[in-house]
Amino acid sequence: MTGASIAGPALAHWLHRRGAEVTVVERAPELRPGGQAVDARGVTKDVIGRMGLDAAVRAARTETAGAYTVDVDGTVLETFRADDHGGDGYIADIEILRGDLSRVLYDDTRDAVDYVFGDRIAELTQDVDGVDVAFAGGDRRRFDLVIGADGLHSALRAMVFGPHERFVRHLGLVLAFYSVPNEFGLDRWLIECQHKESGRTALLRPIQDATRAMAMFSFPAATFDVDYRDVAAQKRLLRERMAGFGWLTPQLLAHLDDTPDFYLDQVGQVVMDRWCSGRVGVFGDAAFSSSPMSGQGTGLALVGAYLLAGELAAAGWDPEAGFAAFDGRMRSFVEANQEIGRMHVQSLDAPAPDAEPIAEPDMEALTDLVGRAINGVELPDYAELPDSRAAAGPRSSL
């Protein structure tokens, strides 16, 4: 497996449980801390419980009580609570920083999974029986199966399936976030400021460390050609696009150069007709990113990990058959969440001066879509499959 953020360790958990020997390679030298807050709703909470991680995940939550939306003068427009809709609303009951969830998953699997940090796949060659992998660090190994869980900009996807442009759909929005000192008196409530006329937003949210907070910004961009690794160019872009926004933005941008965890990237989705080619597959954001605007990327990774490991094991570790069965269970769930992501981005669009008034949404259809995005997938119990306590015949996968 490539990628040790959320999708990779989650899939490693279930592959190990089903009897596989698992290696996870991560090009970063260590786990990346911080990151945006991610949510667990509906069926995802069931999967966390089946992983035995409910207590650990809840202990690492941001414990956000709710959210206010405000205008640029700070006037409250709407209020949302974390217990709305049974904890599955705009602010989820289980909300956790990406880095904190990554740590929970890593701690859960580190003794059973071989983690290799500071390395990457340089090339691979597959045949009917396995995959020969050459690592950038010089090691060479053979695996039964290789899976890329290395995110939106997946190097493994590009290596095996084709260039990024073929699969990544830019949604016309750019998202940035980073931690700042909590000099704003923020206490368990997220504050989001929207400027409908420009399509821009600024947001300040609490995290577990009460001395700090997380700043987030989004702004429209028809194209995105800034290298996701060029941090200096990203910071210049953020300052340019958020200039004159008002609210707390000047104070938040003042911390841009001293923050330890800056992130900026396009809001994009990955759309692929198939997630497997022979004995090489892709998973998580690398295969079916729904974008951060869906609020369900983590749900897709955790639910998908349970299903993919189960279907691979049920298929006798035949990758083509396992991925085909996984596709049959997972794709409609992916598509519902991608539709939610697109709708959220469209709701932020700045209206043209001569635009027609926006029609009221079909609430029945919207409610159905949200239900399918949160709970619209069946979780088989896979009672006939081995668990990690079984001792027979482990396979090897990367």
BELBEL-V699189 format. One record per helix or strand. SS is the DSSP state (A for helix, B for strand). FROM is the first residue (numbers start at 0). LEN is the number of residues. If there is no record, write none. Layout:
[[SS;FROM;LEN] [SS;FROM;LEN]]
This chain:
[[B;1;1] [A;6;11] [B;19;7] [B;36;4] [A;42;9] [A;53;6] [B;65;5] [B;75;6] [A;83;4] [B;87;1] [B;91;1] [B;93;4] [A;97;12] [B;113;4] [B;120;6] [B;130;5] [B;139;4] [B;144;4] [A;154;6] [A;163;3] [B;167;14] [B;188;7] [B;199;7] [B;211;9] [A;230;12] [A;248;5] [B;262;8] [B;275;2] [B;279;3] [A;284;4] [A;291;3] [A;296;18] [A;318;29] [A;362;13] [B;394;3]]
